[in-house]
Amino acid sequence: MSETIEQGTAGSALNGERVEFTKEMRKDYTILIPDMLPVHFKLLRNIFTQHGYRVGLLKNTGRKVVDTGLKYVHNDTCYPALLVIGQMISALQSGKYDVNKVALMITQTGGGCRASNYIHLLRKALQKAGLGHVPVISLNLSGLESNSGFKMTIEMLYQALIGLTYGDLFMLLKNQVRSYEVNKGDADALIEKWVKELSRQFRQRKGYTPKGMEKNMKGIVEDFTKIPIQKADKTKVGIVGEIYVKYSSMANNDLENFLVEQDCEIMVPGVMGFMMFKIDNRIEDINLYGGNPAKKKVVQALMKYCEMLENILYDSVSKYSDFLPPSKYAHIKELITGVVGLGNKMGEGWLLTSEMLELAESGYRNIICAQPFGCLPNHIVGKGMIRKVKEIYPQANIVPIDYDPGATKVNQENRIKLMLAVAREA
């Protein structure tokens, strides 16, 4: 059977057709995904595993990934695409995986940004590397592509959103603790403990209900309050930007750890805000341009579910600790009124500008806008809106940092150090 599959997929690859991930492949193929957010994605992997899929998180980083990306992707292609494709092909060429028993998964938003074209760039690169027989799965909610061997069910979607919510809680608490730890590494050890516990619960289909989440999140928050800390004056820095460069340490040259080494406390907006932004865009599209009322009701129901998850996280932090809770999506959306129109949704759209406003409002007025060089949507709503943000918050100290294969880490860090020097002087 496997020989038939391999011959069939190879034939399709040679003909330039899309190689489908079939039901037969689901039995013994490993699906590889980029590791943009280690804690979040570890929880997502466990959810996929629970539904019968074999999933591996790619950990390979370094210059080899960049060079592989440059070899198989045109150098004018945006940096995140180059890194993701470079990481995947580099992993397949490493000898670690059986290239006849592996598939790749990549998200596809369906928007006007290049994120909708990653999958086609990846397939083209695989052909060039002699790996055109490897199936590429599109993870999307837009009906762009489907595979008989992979289905994103409603249950999986809800569970994935819950996993991302837990991940956001870990990220929020860790960032408010790690710069003040008496014993370095306590926060990471606590996260590892809770990820194992949540994974155990997920296998037993627990930890998904509102009551289960409330209990778990209360326990997580209370455990973080017990970490010994030594309070001191730290420069507060927020990080915004294109989603991959903002979160991926490989893409942003380990930006978060660099800032901690520079005696800063960092804040990175959660990924659930971005997910709610993408869902809300569907509603706004129908409001602005018309559309299917039934579809609007379904999307509104999904949005209400996300708001419920957001409330559980917010209440857990605000009720059981002195940690700063995350701003709710409704408030972030409100901040943008009169600044950027809600129809501006390419890439991170109005959300990126609003996150800068929200960080400044929360006391993180020193902001790094991490963006791929030449990313037009990001440059407009990021770099292009700095002046407007400063009109609203005159004390905002914002520096845009471009990330690119040719950009040197030293230059990036020197620009950040200059921003920090201005912050400390102020």
Residue pairs with C-beta under 8 A, 6 or more apart in sequence:
1 24
2 24
2 28
2 100
2 101
5 22
5 24
5 25
6 100
6 133
9 19
9 133
9 135
10 132
10 133
12 18
12 19
12 20
12 133
13 19
13 127
13 132
13 133
14 132
16 127
18 123
18 136
18 145
19 132
19 133
19 134
19 135
19 136
20 135
20 147
20 148
20 149
21 29
21 31
21 103
21 135
21 137
21 147
21 148
21 149
21 150
22 135
22 147
22 148
22 149
23 148
23 149
24 149
25 103
25 135
25 149
26 52
26 53
26 149
26 150
28 54
28 101
29 54
29 101
29 102
29 103
29 135
29 149
30 54
30 55
30 56
30 97
30 101
30 102
30 103
31 48
31 53
31 54
31 55
31 56
31 102
31 103
31 104
31 105
31 137
31 150
32 55
32 56
32 57
32 58
32 88
32 91
32 97
32 102
32 103
32 104
32 105
33 41
33 45
33 55
33 56
33 57
33 58
33 104
33 105
33 106
34 58
34 84
34 87
34 88
34 106
34 248
35 41
35 57
35 58
35 59
36 243
36 244
36 247
36 248
37 167
37 171
37 247
37 248
37 271
38 57
39 167
39 170
39 171
39 191
39 195
40 163
40 164
40 167
40 168
40 171
40 271
41 57
41 167
42 57
42 195
42 199
43 163
43 164
43 166
43 167
43 195
43 198
43 199
43 202
44 160
44 163
44 164
45 55
45 56
45 57
46 163
46 198
46 199
46 202
46 203
47 156
47 159
47 160
47 163
47 202
48 55
48 156
49 55
50 159
50 202
50 203
50 205
51 153
51 155
51 156
53 150
55 105
56 97
58 87
58 88
58 91
60 87
60 90
60 91
60 94
61 87
61 249
61 250
64 90
65 83
65 86
65 87
65 90
65 250
66 82
66 83
66 86
66 405
67 86
68 86
68 87
68 89
68 90
68 93
69 81
69 82
69 83
69 85
69 86
69 87
69 89
69 405
70 82
70 86
70 405
71 86
72 85
72 86
72 89
72 125
72 128
72 129
73 81
73 82
73 85
73 86
73 121
73 125
75 82
75 405
76 374
77 114
77 121
78 114
78 372
78 374
78 375
79 245
79 251
79 372
79 373
79 375
79 403
79 404
79 405
80 242
80 244
80 245
80 248
80 251
80 372
81 114
81 117
81 118
81 121
82 405
83 244
83 248
83 250
83 251
84 106
84 118
84 122
84 244
85 118
85 121
85 122
85 125
87 250
88 104
88 122
89 125
89 126
89 129
89 131
91 97
92 99
92 102
92 129
92 131
92 134
93 129
99 131
99 133
99 134
100 133
102 134
103 134
103 135
103 136
103 137
104 122
104 134
104 135
104 136
104 137
105 136
105 137
105 139
105 150
106 118
106 119
106 122
106 136
106 137
106 138
106 139
107 115
107 118
107 138
107 139
107 140
108 115
108 116
108 118
108 119
108 138
108 139
108 140
108 142
108 144
108 145
109 115
109 116
109 140
109 142
109 278
110 116
110 140
110 141
110 142
110 144
111 281
111 345
111 346
111 347
112 346
113 346
113 347
113 377
115 347
116 144
119 136
119 138
119 145
122 136
123 132
123 136
126 132
126 134
126 136
135 147
137 147
137 150
138 144
138 145
138 147
139 152
141 152
141 157
157 302
158 208
158 305
159 202
159 208
161 272
161 275
161 305
161 306
161 309
162 207
162 208
162 213
162 309
164 270
164 271
164 272
164 275
165 213
165 272
165 309
165 310
165 312
165 313
166 198
166 213
166 216
166 217
166 220
167 270
167 271
168 270
168 271
168 272
168 313
168 326
169 217
169 220
169 221
169 313
169 316
169 317
170 191
170 194
170 195
170 220
171 268
171 270
172 270
172 317
172 323
172 325
172 326
173 187
173 220
173 221
173 224
173 317
173 323
174 187
174 188
174 191
175 256
175 265
175 266
175 267
175 268
176 265
176 267
176 323
176 324
177 186
177 187
177 224
177 227
177 229
178 187
178 260
179 234
179 260
179 263
179 264
179 265
179 266
180 229
180 230
180 231
180 232
180 234
180 265
181 187
181 227
181 228
181 229
181 230
182 228
182 229
182 230
183 228
186 227
186 228
187 224
187 227
190 223
190 224
190 227
194 216
194 219
194 220
194 223
197 216
198 207
198 216
201 207
201 212
201 216
202 208
206 212
207 213
207 216
210 308
210 312
213 309
213 312
214 312
214 315
214 316
217 312
217 313
217 316
218 316
218 319
218 320
220 316
221 316
221 317
221 320
221 321
221 323
222 320
222 321
224 321
224 323
225 320
225 321
225 322
225 323
234 263
234 264
234 265
235 262
235 263
235 264
235 265
235 366
235 420
235 423
235 424
236 264
236 265
236 266
236 267
236 363
236 364
236 365
236 366
237 259
237 264
237 265
237 266
237 267
237 364
237 366
237 367
237 368
237 420
237 423
238 266
238 267
238 268
238 269
238 355
238 356
238 359
238 360
238 362
238 364
238 365
238 366
238 367
238 368
239 246
239 255
239 256
239 259
239 266
239 267
239 268
239 367
239 368
239 370
240 246
240 269
240 352
240 355
240 356
240 359
240 367
240 368
240 369
240 370
240 382
241 348
241 352
241 368
241 369
241 370
241 371
241 378
241 382
242 347
242 348
242 370
242 371
242 372
242 375
242 378
242 382
243 271
243 274
243 348
244 251
244 372
245 251
245 252
245 370
245 371
245 372
245 403
246 252
246 268
246 370
247 268
247 271
249 255
249 256
249 257
251 370
251 403
252 370
252 401
252 403
253 403
253 409
253 412
253 413
255 368
255 370
256 266
256 268
258 413
258 416
259 266
259 416
260 266
262 416
262 417
262 420
264 366
264 420
267 324
267 359
267 362
267 364
269 326
269 355
269 358
269 359
270 326
272 306
272 309
272 310
272 313
272 329
273 326
273 329
273 332
273 351
273 355
274 348
274 351
275 306
276 303
276 306
276 307
276 310
276 329
277 329
277 345
277 348
277 349
277 351
279 299
279 302
279 303
279 306
280 303
280 329
280 333
281 345
281 349
282 295
282 296
282 299
283 296
283 299
283 300
283 303
284 342
284 343
284 345
285 291
286 292
286 293
286 295
286 296
286 299
288 342
288 343
306 329
307 328
307 329
307 330
310 326
310 328
310 329
311 328
313 325
313 326
314 325
314 326
314 328
317 323
317 324
317 325
317 326
318 325
324 362
324 363
327 358
327 361
327 362
331 358
332 351
332 354
332 355
332 358
333 342
333 354
335 354
335 357
335 358
335 361
336 342
336 350
336 353
336 354
336 357
339 350
339 353
339 354
339 357
339 385
339 388
339 392
340 349
340 350
340 353
340 354
340 381
340 385
341 350
342 350
344 350
344 381
346 377
347 375
347 377
347 378
347 381
348 377
348 378
348 381
348 382
349 377
349 381
350 381
352 369
352 378
352 381
352 382
352 385
353 381
353 382
353 385
353 388
353 389
356 367
356 369
356 382
356 385
356 386
356 389
356 396
356 398
357 389
357 392
357 393
359 365
359 367
360 367
360 389
360 392
360 393
360 395
360 396
361 393
365 393
365 395
365 396
365 397
366 397
366 398
366 419
366 420
366 423
367 396
367 397
367 398
367 399
368 398
368 399
368 401
368 416
368 419
369 382
369 383
369 386
369 398
369 399
369 400
369 401
370 401
370 403
371 378
371 379
371 382
371 383
371 400
371 401
371 402
371 403
372 378
372 402
372 403
372 404
373 402
373 403
373 404
373 407
374 404
382 400
383 400
386 398
386 400
389 396
389 398
390 396
390 398
395 426
397 419
397 422
397 423
397 426
399 415
399 416
399 418
399 419
401 412
401 415
401 416
403 412
